[in-house]
């Protein structure tokens, strides 16, 4: 699973989280506990990427969660091509970070 780069997201609390950016078709290893950010990434001529927000979630096993996601149709309708991850093993911390980012970013697939 090749990392495309990093992305810093800011929560409603003002806390910044640095995510590792991966292609949506990445082959995830079992057991990756993380907060994940689904986006549509575009790359400008100078090589920098920008991300349109689509969804924020959390899981204790990204491979299992990503293979059968309940919002997959919404991801596809929004043209997703990246999944960025912020590794966090503590479930309570993941839920707190997820809520912080949803409150800040208001991703469309989290509204349904």
C-alpha positions as a printed NumPy array, in Angstrom:
array([[  0.   ,   0.   ,   0.   ],
       [  1.892,   3.015,  -1.287],
       [  1.435,   6.285,   0.545],
       [  0.684,   9.23 ,  -1.761],
       [  1.537,  11.869,   0.834],
       [  0.215,  13.435,   4.003],
       [ -2.766,  15.635,   4.732],
       [ -3.416,  17.757,   7.811],
       [ -7.048,  18.138,   8.852],
       [ -8.214,  20.545,  11.545],
       [-11.035,  19.602,  13.887],
       [-13.683,  21.909,  15.331],
       [-11.609,  21.943,  18.532],
       [ -8.669,  23.468,  16.642],
       [ -6.644,  20.267,  16.959],
       [ -4.707,  19.289,  13.833],
       [ -4.428,  15.657,  12.737],
       [ -1.897,  14.416,  10.183],
       [ -3.251,  11.698,   7.898],
       [ -1.41 ,   9.375,   5.523],
       [ -3.012,   9.632,   2.062],
       [ -3.623,   6.436,   0.057],
       [ -5.402,   5.573,  -3.166],
       [ -8.958,   4.297,  -2.695],
       [ -7.932,   0.96 ,  -4.205],
       [ -5.153,   0.379,  -1.645],
       [ -4.821,  -3.175,  -0.343],
       [ -5.281,  -2.729,   3.418],
       [ -3.635,  -4.998,   5.948],
       [ -5.747,  -6.557,   8.674],
       [ -6.046,  -4.798,  11.97 ],
       [ -5.392,  -1.146,  11.087],
       [ -7.222,   0.818,  13.766],
       [ -7.721,   4.373,  12.583],
       [ -9.829,   7.38 ,  11.824],
       [-10.245,   7.537,   8.049],
       [-11.047,  10.35 ,   5.65 ],
       [-12.622,   9.585,   2.279],
       [-11.992,  12.25 ,  -0.353],
       [-11.716,  13.135,  -4.006],
       [ -8.112,  14.165,  -4.607],
       [ -7.037,  16.334,  -7.509],
       [ -3.428,  17.183,  -8.339],
       [ -2.425,  20.572,  -9.726],
       [  0.296,  21.18 , -12.305],
       [  2.83 ,  21.91 ,  -9.554],
       [  2.176,  18.465,  -8.05 ],
       [  0.269,  19.556,  -4.958],
       [ -2.935,  17.756,  -4.127],
       [ -6.239,  19.102,  -2.869],
       [ -9.058,  17.078,  -1.35 ],
       [-12.83 ,  17.446,  -1.565],
       [-14.288,  16.041,   1.643],
       [-16.673,  13.104,   1.369],
       [-16.732,  11.139,   4.658],
       [-15.036,  10.739,   8.045],
       [-15.239,   7.466,   9.96 ],
       [-13.415,   5.316,  12.472],
       [-12.718,   1.6  ,  12.731],
       [-10.629,  -0.972,  14.562],
       [-10.078,  -2.884,  11.279],
       [ -9.89 ,  -0.805,   8.093],
       [ -9.697,  -3.777,   5.74 ],
       [-12.972,  -5.216,   7.04 ],
       [-14.702,  -1.826,   7.208],
       [-13.631,  -0.687,   3.75 ],
       [-14.592,  -3.915,   1.976],
       [-18.297,  -3.546,   2.784],
       [-18.908,   0.08 ,   3.722],
       [-22.539,   1.129,   4.211],
       [-21.844,   4.505,   2.496],
       [-20.052,   3.059,  -0.565],
       [-22.735,   4.3  ,  -2.97 ],
       [-22.388,   7.841,  -1.608],
       [-18.583,   7.609,  -1.963],
       [-18.967,   6.615,  -5.607],
       [-21.53 ,   9.344,  -6.312],
       [-19.009,  11.884,  -4.974],
       [-16.125,  10.523,  -7.057],
       [-13.904,   9.292,  -4.219],
       [-10.381,   8.221,  -5.085],
       [ -8.501,   8.508,  -1.769],
       [ -8.68 ,   7.171,   1.745],
       [ -6.454,   8.896,   4.262],
       [ -5.761,   7.337,   7.647],
       [ -4.85 ,   8.6  ,  11.097],
       [ -3.741,   5.601,  13.138],
       [ -5.245,   5.418,  16.626],
       [ -5.602,   2.223,  18.638],
       [ -7.805,   3.66 ,  21.404],
       [-11.503,   3.329,  20.471],
       [-12.642,   6.247,  22.635],
       [ -9.981,   8.523,  21.135],
       [-11.   ,   7.455,  17.604],
       [-14.638,   8.339,  18.252],
       [-13.635,  11.722,  19.732],
       [-11.401,  12.537,  16.748],
       [-14.079,  11.38 ,  14.296],
       [-16.673,  13.684,  15.915],
       [-14.187,  16.591,  16.031],
       [-13.519,  16.282,  12.291],
       [-17.173,  15.747,  11.306],
       [-18.137,  18.873,  13.267],
       [-15.439,  20.837,  11.454],
       [-15.698,  19.459,   7.904],
       [-19.4  ,  18.506,   7.574],
       [-18.715,  15.827,   4.922],
       [-21.71 ,  15.104,   2.663],
       [-21.764,  11.33 ,   3.213],
       [-21.877,  11.814,   6.987],
       [-25.163,  13.744,   6.652],
       [-27.296,  10.852,   5.424]])
